[in-house]
Amino acid sequence: MIDSFDEVVDSVFYEDSLVFNGNRDKFSHIEHFFTTNFYEYSFEIEYQGDKFEQMSPGKKAFIVLKLILEFSDSKIPVLIDQPEDSLDNRAIYSELTKYIKKLKRIDK
């Protein structure tokens, strides 16, 4: 569509006699369309039956860490834990290590 954008615009606004409100032209309407958010996001995070809002700070940190790893393109993530970060040690040991090993097997 990038190569033929002008053609697409002309086909949508095929009449040169169109009159727009506020002395706007077709390109100002297109700019308004592409720069105005006509949508909104709404989602809930749930893990093992717990809603995110009800999780402990450690479990929340673990879930966010898993999301970052899931959406990252990096093949070699570096994880640093500090005691004050309140990560859930059991979840890190039992779940995150399995998750990372599973990802490593998939990449091979």
Secondary structure, DSSP 8 states (H G I E B T S, - for coil): --TTHHHHHHHHT--TT---GGG--HHHHHHHHHHS---------EETTEEGGGS-HHHHHHHHHHHHHHH---SS------GGG---HHHIIIIIHHHHHHHHHHH-
